């Protein structure tokens, strides 16, 4: 039985909203965030999960919440101390769950880019800019940017998020909130990237989400994980090409060798791809934190 099915059975009494990889249970004035082992690629949730992936993402976020000391939504990560019904099987929830405060979610993805990669590199080649921000001529793929840039996107409940200009963000959330989120997002990225570099990991870009509790903007969701960020091994970094990564590289590479058209349900993953992907996620956590992964 898959992790998500076990949790569906044991928490069925609570309203739930399911994203691609996370289940969010409404406990009244609090939420239970459960990171499953589902994995997505090319905007599809794959039929095969990656064992312990949800635990890696949760443990990474917990590390950063503690290290960054930023106001955030976390209340507890110990499922045995959460006020859950006595008949719930806690074992599937351990290591992958966070009890968090409810808040008014800011409907903006706060993206920070420190390196020229992905869609940013594609756009730069056409017009020497990224999300409308002009950049110097002559940059190569994977080059560091002169300074990190803030490139917000809409946060959509359905469909794809859409890159927007900062001016459009101001129209949506107001100038004061937009300025604070830009300042804080860049600051958090810079602090996290500096630490990660000391651990041999380049964080090329990332996205943050924020919510409002009373008059305070707080960090929510996951923070600086291999799913919300682009992690590169520093000892293999070489500008002028795409970089090896710590996230879904095995999955994307394998899918690209198949005849899957990306417009129909994807094929199941073979065992070696599952094993290799799991190992990369765990490697990222252990290298970042210096701690062994407790569920290996």
TITI-8623 format. One record per atom (N, C-alpha, C): x, z, y; residue in three letters. Coordinates in steps of 0.001 Angstrom, whole numbers, padded with zeros to 6 digits, always signed. Example, Ala and Ser with C-alpha at 12.3 -4.5 7.8 and 13.67 -1.06 7.14 Angstrom:
+013190+007800-005690ala
+012300+007800-004500ala
+013200+007800-003300ala
+012850+007080-002250ser
+013670+007140-001060ser
+012900+007870+000030ser
END
This chain:
+000853+000000-001206unk
+000000+000000+000000unk
+000878+000000+001242unk
+000542-000806+002216unk
+001355-000893+003424unk
+001153+000334+004302unk
+002119+000550+005184unk
+002026+001680+006095unk
+000755+001629+006924unk
+000442+000466+007477unk
-000723+000370+008361unk
-002013+000676+007622unk
-002140+000299+006329unk
-003347+000592+005569unk
-003470+002077+005286unk
-002360+002727+004974unk
-002390+004176+004760unk
-002885+004884+006006unk
-002359+004491+007167unk
-002751+005161+008400unk
-004185+004824+008776unk
-004632+003641+008454unk
-006007+003274+008755unk
-006970+004179+007976unk
-006638+004466+006736unk
-007488+005328+005913unk
-007512+006752+006432unk
-006351+007293+006772unk
-006261+008708+007130unk
-006716+009002+008548unk
-006753+007996+009441unk
-007128+008223+010832unk
-008384+007437+011223unk
-009159+007062+010224unk
-010300+006182+010481unk
-011354+006820+011372unk
-011345+008144+011500unk
-012365+008810+012310unk
-012124+008652+013810unk
-010931+008178+014195unk
-010602+008046+015610unk
-010705+006577+016049unk
-011184+006345+017279unk
-011138+004973+017812unk
-009696+004491+017852unk
-009484+003230+017514unk
-008125+002706+017450unk
-008062+001338+018116unk
-006944+001102+018785unk
-006641-000231+019323unk
-005332-000681+018703unk
-005330-001865+018136unk
-004151-002345+017430unk
-003485-003475+018207unk
-002214-003283+018514unk
-001417-004361+019059unk
-000707-005083+017931unk
+000271-005898+018292unk
+001000-006636+017263unk
+001758-005694+016330unk
+002346-004653+016901unk
+003171-003772+016066unk
+002799-002293+016212unk
+001867-001946+017094unk
+001574-000545+017354unk
+000077-000274+017240unk
-000257+000872+016634unk
-001640+001344+016568unk
-001788+002519+017532unk
-002835+002482+018344unk
-003060+003524+019350unk
-004397+004191+019064unk
-004345+005480+018710unk
-005539+006233+018351unk
-005959+007120+019519unk
-007229+007085+019844unk
-007782+007855+020956unk
-008222+009216+020448unk
-007513+010274+020873unk
-007809+011632+020439unk
-008557+012424+021508unk
-009149+011734+022443unk
-009870+012415+023521unk
-009088+012364+024802unk
-008412+013473+025159unk
-007607+013482+026378unk
-006151+013125+026104unk
-005854+012752+024860unk
-004513+012346+024480unk
-004596+011106+023595unk
-003448+010439+023429unk
-003349+009283+022550unk
-002278+009526+021502unk
-002507+008998+020315unk
-001484+009010+019278unk
-000972+007589+019119unk
+000299+007381+019465unk
+000934+006071+019342unk
+001695+006019+018031unk
+001351+005071+017188unk
+001994+004936+015886unk
+002654+003562+015810unk
+003971+003544+015681unk
+004704+002285+015537unk
+004733+001911+014064unk
+004057+000833+013720unk
+003995+000393+012338unk
+005236-000418+011992unk
+005267-000899+010752unk
+006377-001738+010313unk
+006054-003221+010435unk
+004972-003530+011122unk
+004669-004935+011363unk
+005746-005544+012257unk
+005964-006818+012073unk
+006933-007524+012907unk
+006318-008848+013341unk
+006568-009211+014586unk
+006036-010468+015119unk
+007189-011398+015470unk
+006902-012666+015426unk
+007864-013695+015835unk
+007090-014920+016269unk
+007544-015527+017342unk
+006890-016721+017873unk
+005391-016473+018090unk
+005081-015243+018570unk
+003710-014853+018914unk
+002785-014723+017704unk
+003350-014594+016513unk
+002563-014355+015301unk
+003007-013047+014653unk
+002051-012272+014151unk
+002390-011124+013306unk
+002615-011658+011898unk
+003768-011359+011342unk
+004124-011910+010044unk
+003437-011137+008920unk
+003214-011777+007789unk
+002526-011096+006687unk
+003384-010067+005969unk
+004685-010076+006241unk
+005609-009142+005606unk
+006160-008184+006651unk
+006081-006884+006374unk
+006626-005896+007294unk
+008100-005623+007021unk
+008719-004884+007939unk
+010120-004468+007802unk
+010126-002951+007618unk
+010439-002443+006430unk
+010380-000999+006189unk
+011177-000203+007227unk
+010546+000821+007773unk
+011146+001766+008727unk
+011359+001191+010118unk
+010938-000032+010362unk
+011098-000592+011707unk
+010397+000277+012749unk
+009180+000729+012454unk
+008451+001571+013396unk
+009165+002873+013686unk
+009811+003414+012675unk
+010568+004655+012877unk
+011780+004418+013769unk
+012468+003290+013568unk
+013620+002973+014419unk
+013189+002871+015882unk
+012109+002139+016140unk
+011664+001961+017521unk
+011260+003293+018137unk
+010542+004117+017379unk
+010119+005418+017900unk
+011317+006307+018172unk
+012258+006366+017246unk
+013423+007218+017432unk
+014292+006747+018594unk
+014392+005440+018800unk
+015113+004928+019976unk
+014435+005391+021264unk
+013112+005259+021330unk
+012394+005678+022534unk
+012568+007167+022781unk
+012485+007965+021714unk
+012660+009416+021874unk
+014048+009733+022412unk
+015060+009023+021916unk
+016416+009215+022427unk
+016473+008945+023923unk
+015894+007824+024348unk
+015969+007448+025756unk
+015122+008363+026639unk
+013947+008767+026172unk
+013149+009701+026968unk
+013956+010958+027271unk
+014675+011445+026272unk
+015483+012654+026459unk
+016691+012376+027339unk
+017352+011243+027124unk
+018599+010955+027853unk
+018325+010613+029312unk
+017302+009831+029568unk
+017031+009368+030928unk
+016468+010455+031843unk
+015725+011413+031252unk
+015075+012486+032030unk
+014098+011937+033062unk
+013524+010776+032776unk
+012510+010205+033664unk
+011149+010801+033329unk
+010285+011009+034314unk
+008916+011434+034008unk
+008271+010434+033041unk
+007685+010935+031967unk
+007113+010039+030962unk
+005886+010670+030316unk
+005289+009944+029402unk
+004005+010367+028834unk
+004130+011203+027569unk
+005343+011434+027076unk
+005521+012093+025784unk
+005113+013567+025827unk
+004282+013962+024862unk
+003911+015359+024678unk
+004585+015950+023444unk
+004605+015209+022337unk
+005197+015706+021097unk
+005492+014538+020175unk
+006509+014721+019319unk
+006782+013735+018281unk
+006777+014375+016895unk
+006461+015662+016832unk
+006402+016392+015564unk
+004958+016389+015076unk
+004671+015566+014075unk
+003279+015426+013635unk
+002724+016730+013071unk
+003593+017624+012615unk
+003129+018886+012038unk
+002732+019900+013120unk
+003079+019584+014357unk
+002680+020453+015459unk
+001575+019822+016309unk
+001115+018648+015897unk
+000013+018002+016609unk
-001310+018552+016079unk
-002282+018601+016950unk
-003596+019131+016571unk
-004421+018033+015905unk
-003996+017651+014692unk
-004675+016615+013935unk
-005535+017267+012847unk
-006601+016608+012418unk
-007436+017173+011351unk
-006623+017504+010103unk
-007004+018577+009437unk
-006220+019106+008320unk
-006136+018153+007139unk
-007100+017248+006999unk
-007123+016374+005830unk
-006310+015097+006022unk
-005641+014947+007157unk
-004850+013740+007405unk
-003511+013825+006682unk
-003160+012752+006008unk
-001857+012650+005349unk
-000793+012417+006422unk
+000068+013395+006626unk
+001046+013317+007707unk
+002282+012496+007350unk
+002578+012381+006065unk
+003825+011744+005674unk
+003993+010332+006241unk
+002965+009461+006179unk
+003157+008114+006733unk
+003369+008108+008242unk
+002973+009200+008924unk
+003086+009266+010378unk
+004438+009795+010849unk
+005170+010457+009953unk
+006404+011124+010361unk
+007455+010114+010833unk
+008065+010435+011968unk
+009154+009622+012488unk
+008725+008419+013294unk
+007424+008056+013229unk
+006965+006850+013898unk
+005840+007129+014885unk
+005553+008401+015174unk
+004386+008765+015976unk
+004779+009546+017215unk
+004045+009285+018302unk
+004213+010049+019533unk
+002833+010428+020058unk
+002651+011707+020336unk
+001455+012177+021022unk
+001745+012107+022511unk
+000884+011388+023245unk
+001192+011131+024653unk
-000015+011430+025530unk
+000276+011605+026807unk
-000781+011803+027794unk
-001511+010496+028053unk
-002799+010600+028271unk
-003531+009441+028759unk
-003188+009209+030224unk
-003189+007975+030629unk
-002905+007663+032021unk
-003574+006340+032368unk
-003587+006035+033632unk
-004048+004725+034087unk
-002863+003766+034014unk
-002942+002826+033104unk
-001825+001909+032881unk
-001717+000917+034038unk
-000519+000754+034560unk
-000260-000267+035571unk
-000156-001602+034848unk
-000993-002538+035217unk
-001093-003801+034487unk
+000020-004784+034871unk
+001236-004282+034828unk
+002397-005102+035145unk
+003493-004798+034124unk
+004098-005841+033579unk
+005307-005686+032775unk
+006497-005694+033736unk
+007254-004608+033747unk
+008382-004482+034664unk
+009655-004962+033962unk
+009946-006240+034131unk
+011073-006870+033435unk
+012317-006826+034322unk
+013440-006410+033722unk
+014723-006417+034421unk
+015696-007244+033597unk
+016380-008162+034264unk
+017332-009048+033599unk
+018722-008822+034181unk
+019676-008571+033295unk
+021053-008398+033726unk
+021945-009560+033331unk
+021447-010391+032410unk
+022218-011534+031903unk
+021305-012755+031850unk
+021908-013915+031853unk
+021154-015166+031864unk
+020907-015601+030424unk
+019691-015365+029948unk
+019390-015632+028544unk
+017921-015986+028380unk
+017598-016536+027204unk
+016211-016787+026859unk
+015529-017741+027824unk
+014296-017382+028209unk
+013532-018238+029125unk
+014197-018318+030496unk
+014933-017258+030874unk
+015646-017292+032148unk
+016701-018386+032178unk
+017438-018530+031074unk
+018454-019580+030990unk
+017815-020963+031047unk
+016686-021137+030358unk
+015998-022426+030377unk
+015549-022788+031795unk
+014993-021808+032504unk
+014538-022074+033864unk
+015712-022369+034787unk
+016793-021608+034641unk
+017964-021792+035500unk
+018505-023221+035400unk
+018491-023787+034198unk
+019018-025127+034011unk
+018202-026180+034768unk
+016945-025881+035028unk
+016090-026836+035732unk
+016144-026675+037252unk
+016186-025420+037733unk
+016074-025242+039190unk
+016983-024154+039772unk
+017963-023712+039001unk
+018956-022737+039470unk
+018303-021438+039952unk
+017215-021069+039306unk
+016549-019809+039635unk
+015922-019231+038378unk
+015538-017959+038465unk
+014820-017283+037384unk
+013611-016596+037999unk
+012442-017008+037572unk
+011190-016441+038094unk
+011151-016486+039618unk
+011644-017604+040161unk
+011610-017792+041602unk
+012746-017155+042367unk
+013648-016451+041685unk
+014796-015811+042338unk
+015996-016743+042235unk
+016509-017216+043374unk
+017638-018146+043378unk
+018911-017448+042907unk
+019704-018186+042123unk
+020950-017652+041585unk
+022102-018593+041939unk
+023340-018113+041864unk
+024480-018970+042185unk
+024574-020158+041221unk
+025174-021224+041690unk
+025405-022397+040833unk
+026523-022095+039838unk
+026548-022850+038749unk
+027663-022793+037812unk
+027613-021707+036766unk
+026509-020995+036652unk
+026410-019960+035630unk
+026223-020590+034253unk
+026764-019932+033235unk
+026620-020371+031856unk
+025563-019523+031147unk
+025113-020008+030012unk
+024220-019204+029182unk
+024907-017885+028829unk
+024168-016790+028937unk
+024616-015432+028602unk
+025559-014827+029631unk
+025792-015507+030755unk
+026603-014917+031820unk
+025903-013697+032407unk
+026685-012687+032832unk
+026073-011602+033603unk
+025618-012117+034962unk
+024500-011622+035434unk
+024020-011980+036772unk
+024799-011186+037812unk
+024881-011687+039040unk
+025602-010946+040088unk
+025099-009511+040219unk
+023809-009303+040041unk
+023208-007982+039978unk
+021896-008123+039214unk
+021421-007049+038600unk
+020166-007159+037849unk
+019016-007609+038749unk
+018130-008406+038186unk
+016975-008884+038949unk
+015686-008386+038306unk
+014691-008171+039133unk
+013382-007675+038712unk
+012425-008852+038681unk
+011874-009150+037510unk
+011003-010321+037362unk
+009706-009874+036687unk
+008725-009414+037448unk
+007508-008860+036862unk
+006670-009914+036147unk
+005801-009419+035275unk
+004850-010277+034580unk
+003527-009540+034491unk
+002453-010298+034359unk
+001164-009657+034152unk
+001131-009070+032750unk
+000385-008002+032589unk
+000214-007366+031284unk
-001193-007694+030812unk
-001288-008615+029862unk
-002588-009109+029422unk
-003014-008426+028127unk
-004309-008083+028037unk
-004841-007529+026796unk
-004924-008580+025706unk
-005141-009831+026097unk
-005193-010932+025152unk
-004390-012101+025725unk
-003841-012909+024834unk
-003069-014063+025283unk
-001659-013663+025699unk
-000995-014565+026394unk
+000401-014365+026769unk
+000512-013691+028132unk
+001539-012813+028272unk
+001862-012309+029594unk
+002391-013477+030435unk
+002205-013374+031731unk
+002583-014483+032621unk
+003525-013980+033701unk
+004674-014644+033853unk
+005605-014288+034912unk
+004952-014501+036271unk
+005184-013563+037170unk
+004627-013670+038515unk
+005723-013351+039526unk
+005501-013734+040771unk
+006449-013395+041833unk
+006239-011940+042252unk
+007236-011403+042930unk
+007090-010046+043448unk
+005965-009989+044473unk
+005817-011031+045260unk
+004725-011057+046240unk
+003366-010970+045548unk
+003226-011664+044419unk
+001976-011584+043673unk
+001775-010177+043106unk
+002854-009536+042678unk
+002763-008159+042201unk
+002262-007241+043316unk
+002756-007453+044529unk
+002302-006661+045670unk
+000795-006834+045866unk
+000314-008050+045708unk
-001125-008289+045846unk
-001922-007532+044787unk
-001358-007369+043601unk
-002076-006739+042485unk
-002052-005219+042593unk
-000885-004639+042886unk
-000756-003175+042825unk
-000495-002535+044182unk
-000227-003331+045213unk
+000082-002783+046520unk
+001581-002697+046747unk
+001982-002737+048014unk
+003405-002793+048355unk
+004153-001543+047939unk
+003555-000368+048153unk
+004262+000884+047865unk
+004552+001024+046380unk
+003551+000773+045553unk
+003736+000877+044104unk
+004717-000189+043617unk
+004580-001410+044110unk
+005470-002490+043693unk
+006923-002163+044008unk
+007174-001652+045217unk
+008547-001298+045598unk
+009087-000180+044725unk
+008264+000831+044435unk
+008732+001947+043601unk
+009045+001475+042185unk
+008177+000636+041624unk
+008403+000171+040259unk
+009636-000721+040176unk
+009862-001549+041187unk
+011069-002369+041180unk
+012312-001495+041250unk
+012308-000547+042178unk
+013481+000334+042346unk
+013757+001127+041076unk
+012724+001739+040525unk
+012926+002585+039353unk
+013296+001772+038124unk
+012687+000606+037959unk
+012994-000221+036795unk
+014455-000657+036794unk
+014941-001104+037945unk
+016339-001529+038034unk
+017264-000350+037796unk
+016931+000806+038378unk
+017762+001991+038205unk
+017821+002430+036746unk
+016668+002465+036071unk
+016641+002874+034665unk
+017434+001889+033817unk
+017245+000608+034081unk
+018003-000398+033332unk
+019508-000214+033527unk
+019935-000047+034757unk
+021371+000076+035021unk
+021963+001296+034332unk
+021265+002407+034385unk
+021755+003619+033727unk
+021810+003442+032215unk
+020723+002883+031657unk
+020694+002671+030222unk
+021722+001654+029758unk
+021882+000571+030515unk
+022834-000469+030135unk
+024267+000039+030188unk
+024564+000873+031177unk
+025922+001433+031280unk
+026221+002321+030077unk
+025249+003157+029711unk
+025457+004011+028534unk
+025600+003163+027278unk
+024686+002198+027086unk
+024722+001373+025882unk
+026047+000627+025764unk
+026563+000147+026889unk
+027848-000569+026860unk
+028956+000351+026355unk
+028875+001634+026711unk
+029877+002593+026220unk
+029770+002791+024712unk
+028632+002401+024137unk
+028423+002493+022695unk
+028565+001131+022016unk
+029052+000140+022769unk
+029311-001161+022180unk
+028115-002083+022116unk
+027086-001794+022919unk
+025883-002628+022945unk
+025640-003118+024363unk
+025426-004414+024517unk
+025015-004987+025793unk
+023493-005100+025792unk
+022851-004506+026785unk
+021417-004701+026960unk
+021257-005799+027996unk
+020938-006994+027514unk
+020899-008161+028394unk
+019693-008133+029313unk
+018563-007685+028793unk
+017348-007567+029599unk
+016392-006624+028891unk
+015359-006228+029588unk
+014413-005278+029005unk
+013113-005336+029793unk
+012097-004663+029264unk
+010852-004510+030015unk
+010386-003067+029894unk
+009828-002568+030979unk
+009264-001220+031020unk
+007778-001312+031331unk
+007071-000274+030918unk
+005677-000134+031309unk
+005496+001235+031958unk
+004603+001288+032929unk
+004355+002519+033661unk
+002860+002808+033691unk
+002543+004084+033841unk
+001170+004505+034031unk
+001117+005545+035132unk
-000082+005822+035593unk
-000256+006801+036659unk
-001030+008005+036138unk
-000463+009180+036357unk
-001142+010448+036092unk
-001225+011185+037415unk
-002445+011404+037896unk
-002649+011939+039248unk
-001957+010991+040230unk
-000972+011459+040972unk
-000286+010594+041937unk
+001117+010218+041484unk
+001416+010430+040202unk
+002769+010194+039708unk
+002810+008985+038789unk
+003810+008126+038994unk
+004058+006999+038099unk
+005041+007441+037023unk
+004659+007271+035754unk
+005484+007741+034652unk
+005767+006601+033676unk
+006892+006717+032974unk
+007234+005768+031927unk
+006297+005943+030741unk
+005838+004826+030169unk
+004992+004887+028987unk
+005485+003862+027965unk
+004846+003883+026797unk
+005123+002923+025744unk
+006532+003146+025204unk
+007218+002083+024788unk
+008570+002214+024266unk
+009577+001947+025378unk
+010798+002444+025194unk
+011811+002338+026243unk
+013143+001905+025637unk
+013680+000789+026132unk
+015011+000311+025769unk
+015224+000268+024255unk
+014267-000326+023556unk
+014382-000511+022115unk
+014798-001945+021804unk
+015182-002227+020553unk
+015497-003611+020189unk
+014294-004547+020244unk
+013077-004012+020320unk
+011904-004866+020458unk
+011551-005147+021912unk
+011820-004183+022807unk
+011479-004372+024221unk
+012670-004882+025023unk
+013802-005042+024373unk
+015045-005410+025055unk
+015808-006430+024219unk
+016789-007039+024858unk
+017691-007946+024146unk
+019016-007211+023969unk
+019304-006776+022745unk
+020528-006042+022417unk
+021558-007000+021834unk
+022771-007012+022427unk
+023864-007829+021894unk
+025039-006932+021513unk
+025724-007211+020395unk
+026954-006475+020078unk
+028067-006873+021045unk
+028605-005894+021745unk
+029600-006190+022785unk
+030858-006820+022202unk
+031215-006464+020971unk
+032460-006994+020398unk
+032342-008448+019961unk
+031129-009011+020023unk
+030951-010423+019696unk
+030500-011241+020913unk
+030470-010598+022069unk
+029945-011263+023268unk
+030867-012377+023721unk
+030297-013537+023974unk
+031041-014690+024467unk
+030117-015544+025312unk
+030324-015565+026633unk
+029464-016395+027492unk
+029558-017863+027116unk
+028515-018606+027501unk
+028511-020025+027233unk
+027745-020415+025984unk
+027130-019441+025327unk
+026347-019715+024122unk
+025329-018596+023950unk
+024392-018793+023017unk
+023515-017715+022635unk
+024296-016647+021895unk
+023809-015412+021933unk
+024532-014284+021348unk
+023854-013792+020071unk
+024660-013290+019122unk
+024042-012578+017997unk
+023325-011348+018539unk
+022328-010868+017823unk
+021531-009775+018365unk
+021221-008746+017296unk
+020622-007640+017752unk
+020285-006534+016861unk
+018798-006519+016503unk
+018060-007557+016835unk
+016618-007422+016636unk
+016106-008335+015524unk
+015406-009396+015876unk
+014706-010219+014886unk
+015485-011464+014501unk
+016793-011427+014671unk
+017595-012623+014455unk
+017424-013186+013042unk
+017488-012304+012024unk
+017330-012769+010648unk
+015985-013463+010459unk
+014952-012879+011062unk
+013604-013416+010900unk
+013473-014769+011586unk
+013879-014840+012854unk
+013756-016097+013582unk
+014584-017205+012932unk
+015817-016852+012528unk
+016687-017857+011917unk
+016069-018393+010630unk
+015523-017488+009807unk
+014940-017941+008544unk
+013699-018797+008792unk
+012841-018351+009709unk
+011629-019126+010000unk
+011975-020534+010493unk
+013074-020634+011231unk
+013470-021934+011772unk
+013957-022892+010684unk
+014301-022357+009512unk
+014734-023217+008401unk
+013565-023693+007549unk
+012388-023144+007780unk
+011217-023527+006985unk
+010469-024667+007668unk
+009425-025137+007003unk
+008603-026189+007613unk
+007389-025620+008339unk
+007420-024325+008626unk
+006307-023690+009346unk
+006176-024304+010738unk
+004947-024649+011131unk
+004726-025361+012392unk
+004468-024452+013591unk
+004477-023145+013381unk
+004260-022143+014433unk
+002845-022189+015017unk
+001980-022983+014428unk
+000589-023059+014870unk
-000394-022636+013784unk
+000124-022244+012632unk
-000694-021795+011511unk
-000103-020486+010993unk
-000837-019747+010161unk
-000311-018470+009671unk
+001087-018619+009073unk
+002014-017726+009439unk
+003404-017856+008977unk
+003561-017479+007519unk
+004640-017932+006895unk
+004895-017617+005487unk
+005422-016189+005332unk
+005297-015606+004133unk
+005896-014293+003878unk
+007420-014383+003910unk
+008049-013263+004238unk
+009505-013235+004325unk
+010117-012933+002958unk
+011214-013578+002622unk
+011916-013243+001369unk
+012611-011886+001488unk
+012922-011304+000351unk
+013489-009955+000320unk
+014797-009849+001093unk
+015661-010866+000997unk
+016954-010751+001664unk
+016812-010745+003181unk
+015812-011438+003702unk
+015570-011432+005144unk
+015015-010077+005575unk
+014130-009526+004785unk
+013590-008194+005074unk
+014708-007161+005085unk
+015548-007183+004069unk
+016642-006210+003958unk
+017622-006371+005122unk
+017974-007613+005444unk
+018919-007849+006533unk
+018368-007427+007880unk
+017075-007678+008109unk
+016455-007301+009383unk
+016382-005787+009514unk
+015975-005116+008441unk
+015937-003646+008462unk
+017325-003083+008791unk
+018357-003638+008165unk
+019717-003148+008396unk
+020129-003317+009850unk
+019717-004425+010493unk
+020081-004645+011887unk
+019403-003631+012813unk
+018129-003348+012571unk
+017438-002353+013383unk
+018115-000991+013247unk
+018439-000600+012031unk
+019070+000703+011806unk
+020461+000741+012424unk
+021199-000350+012296unk
+022527-000422+012910unk
+022434-000219+014417unk
+021445-000834+015057unk
+021281-000683+016501unk
+021040+000781+016856unk
+020151+001451+016123unk
+019861+002857+016403unk
+021109+003723+016227unk
+021807+003554+015114unk
+022954+004417+014827unk
+024094+004174+015805unk
+024321+002926+016180unk
+025387+002645+017139unk
+025031+003177+018520unk
+023774+003054+018892unk
+023333+003516+020202unk
+023409+005030+020327unk
+022931+005738+019327unk
+022796+007197+019425unk
+023980+007963+018849unk
+024749+007325+017964unk
+025814+008040+017284unk
+025323+008966+016201unk
+024044+008842+015856unk
+023430+009697+014830unk
+023004+008852+013636unk
+023072+009416+012417unk
+022569+008669+011264unk
+021064+008550+011303unk
+020554+007446+010805unk
+019108+007247+010729unk
+018570+008108+009594unk
+017644+009006+009914unk
+017235+010062+008983unk
+016482+009539+007775unk
+015955+008310+007854unk
+015124+007819+006749unk
+015833+006753+005916unk
+017161+006635+006066unk
+017907+005663+005274unk
+017971+006094+003806unk
END
